[in-house]
Amino acid sequence: MRGVFVTATDTGVGKTYLARAIATQLRAEGLRVGVAKPVVTGLDDPGPHDHELLGAVTAATFGPPVSPHLAAQLAGTPLEPGALVAAAHRAAAGQDAVVVEGVGGLLVPLAPGYAVRELALALGLPIVIAARPALGTINHTRLTLEVARAAGLDVRAVVLTPWPDQPSVMEASNRDTLAEHAPVFVLRRDAGAALLPVADWLGDVRWTD
């Protein structure tokens, strides 16, 4: 069993699109792929929603478009870390690979003392970071890289998305600057991941509780 954890520098930067592109490409390469999105918020907003786009296994879903810890508090149903890990286990069962998508960024709280970072660590998966190519991405992405590496997470790639057909001077500079700190790739809208080394991003699953 191999897998990858998809995180992001922020919410709304293309994390679900990237996770779906990775899973689709791995299937095109002949692998059986399970997908997990342990927590989904924002069901009160018009769909389709992240887990629907991914066909993902979930542990908890909430209506308000807010941080998971607040959504759980408002619903009176605290999130249990073990249940979040178990959702990834269910997605991985009988598969060759699993793609797990986080929620927001690595420091988004899920439960007291337990953020997305801790979920990624518990799953023992390498991570791929979705980031926007626009202004501000250098700081946001470098902060995410610092947090990930300080925790001992294995960062396989940063993916700038959606990458424009004609990138500006600033966008091209952002890509080159970030490439000094991690392997950087780009993903165009609706282009798929055929040109990305997605199989190289997979790592051996090392489940912990």
C-alpha positions in Angstrom: 0.0 0.0 0.0 1.3 3.4 -1.0 -0.2 6.8 -0.7 0.0 10.6 -0.6 -1.5 13.3 1.5 -2.6 16.5 -0.3 -2.6 19.7 1.7 -2.5 23.4 0.7 -1.3 26.8 1.7 -4.9 28.0 2.4 -8.5 27.1 1.6 -9.7 27.5 -2.0 -6.3 27.2 -3.7 -7.1 24.1 -5.7 -6.4 21.2 -3.3 -9.4 19.2 -4.3 -8.7 19.7 -8.0 -5.1 18.5 -7.4 -6.2 15.5 -5.3 -8.7 14.4 -8.0 -6.0 14.9 -10.8 -3.5 12.7 -8.9 -6.1 10.0 -8.3 -7.3 10.1 -11.9 -3.7 9.8 -13.2 -2.8 7.0 -10.9 -5.9 5.1 -12.2 -4.9 5.8 -15.7 -1.5 4.2 -14.9 -3.3 1.0 -13.8 -3.5 1.4 -10.1 -6.6 0.8 -7.9 -6.9 4.0 -6.0 -9.0 4.9 -2.9 -9.6 8.5 -1.9 -10.3 9.9 1.6 -11.5 13.3 2.6 -11.8 12.8 6.4 -13.6 16.0 7.1 -15.9 18.1 4.9 -17.4 21.4 5.8 -19.5 23.8 3.8 -22.4 21.5 2.7 -24.7 24.5 3.2 -23.1 26.1 0.1 -24.2 25.0 -3.4 -22.4 21.8 -4.5 -20.8 19.8 -5.8 -18.8 19.4 -2.7 -15.2 18.2 -2.2 -16.0 14.6 -1.3 -18.5 14.4 -4.1 -15.9 15.5 -6.7 -13.4 13.0 -5.3 -15.7 10.1 -4.6 -14.1 10.1 -1.2 -14.6 8.3 2.0 -15.4 10.7 4.9 -15.6 10.5 8.6 -17.6 13.7 9.2 -19.5 16.3 7.2 -20.9 19.6 8.3 -23.1 22.3 6.8 -21.4 25.6 7.8 -18.5 26.8 5.6 -16.2 27.2 8.6 -13.1 25.5 10.1 -13.7 21.9 11.1 -13.3 22.4 14.8 -15.9 25.2 14.8 -18.3 23.2 12.6 -18.0 20.2 15.0 -18.5 22.5 18.0 -21.6 24.1 16.4 -23.0 20.6 15.7 -22.2 19.3 19.2 -20.2 16.4 17.7 -16.5 16.7 18.4 -14.2 15.2 15.9 -12.3 12.1 17.0 -8.8 11.8 15.6 -9.1 8.0 15.5 -12.2 8.3 13.3 -10.4 10.5 10.9 -7.5 8.0 10.5 -10.1 5.2 10.1 -11.6 7.0 7.2 -8.3 6.8 5.4 -8.0 3.1 6.3 -11.4 2.5 4.8 -10.5 4.3 1.6 -7.3 2.3 1.3 -8.9 -1.1 1.9 -8.3 -3.4 -1.2 -6.5 -0.7 -3.1 -3.0 -0.2 -4.5 -2.8 3.4 -3.4 -4.7 5.9 -1.3 -4.9 9.7 -1.8 -6.0 11.6 1.3 -7.0 15.2 1.1 -6.8 17.4 4.1 -8.9 20.5 4.9 -7.5 24.0 4.6 -3.8 24.1 5.6 -1.6 22.1 7.9 -2.4 24.1 11.0 -6.2 24.1 10.7 -7.5 22.7 14.0 -9.6 19.5 14.0 -9.8 18.7 17.7 -8.0 20.1 20.8 -4.3 19.7 20.3 -4.9 18.0 16.9 -4.5 19.8 13.6 -4.3 18.6 10.0 -0.6 18.3 10.5 -1.2 15.7 13.2 -3.5 13.8 10.9 -0.9 13.7 8.1 1.7 12.5 10.7 -0.7 9.8 11.9 -1.2 8.5 8.4 2.6 8.4 7.8 2.1 9.7 4.2 4.4 12.1 2.2 2.7 15.3 1.3 2.1 17.4 -1.8 1.2 21.0 -1.3 -1.3 22.9 -3.5 -0.5 26.6 -3.8 -1.8 29.5 -5.9 0.6 31.0 -8.4 -0.4 34.6 -7.6 0.9 37.3 -5.3 1.5 36.2 -1.8 2.2 32.6 -2.6 6.0 32.8 -1.7 5.3 33.6 1.9 2.4 31.2 2.3 4.2 28.3 0.6 7.4 28.8 2.5 5.5 29.0 5.8 3.8 25.7 4.9 7.1 24.1 4.0 8.6 25.2 7.3 5.8 23.8 9.3 5.7 20.5 7.4 9.5 19.9 7.6 9.7 21.0 11.3 7.1 18.3 12.1 9.0 15.6 10.1 6.7 15.4 7.2 8.1 14.3 3.8 7.3 17.0 1.3 7.4 15.5 -2.2 6.2 18.6 -4.3 4.6 22.0 -4.4 2.0 22.3 -7.2 1.0 25.7 -8.4 -2.6 25.7 -9.6 -4.4 26.8 -11.7 -1.4 27.6 -13.8 -2.3 30.1 -16.6 -1.6 29.3 -20.2 0.4 32.6 -20.4 1.9 33.1 -17.0 2.9 36.7 -16.0 6.4 37.7 -15.1 5.4 37.6 -11.5 3.9 34.1 -11.7 7.0 32.7 -13.4 9.2 34.4 -10.8 7.1 32.9 -8.0 7.6 29.4 -9.5 11.3 29.9 -9.9 11.7 31.3 -6.4 9.8 28.5 -4.7 11.8 25.9 -6.7 14.8 27.0 -4.5 13.0 25.4 -1.6 11.1 22.4 -2.9 10.4 20.6 -6.2 7.8 22.7 -7.9 5.3 21.7 -10.6 2.4 23.4 -12.3 -1.1 22.2 -13.0 -3.3 23.9 -15.6 -7.0 24.1 -15.1 -8.7 21.0 -16.6 -5.4 19.8 -18.0 -5.1 16.6 -15.8 -1.9 15.3 -14.2 -0.5 13.3 -17.1 2.6 15.4 -17.2 3.2 15.2 -13.4 5.3 12.5 -11.8 2.4 11.5 -9.5 3.7 7.9 -9.0 6.9 9.3 -7.6 5.0 11.2 -5.0 3.6 8.1 -3.4 5.2 6.8 -0.2 4.8 3.6 1.8 1.9 3.8 4.2 2.9 3.7 7.9 -0.4 3.8 9.8 -0.3 4.9 13.5 -3.2 5.5 15.8 
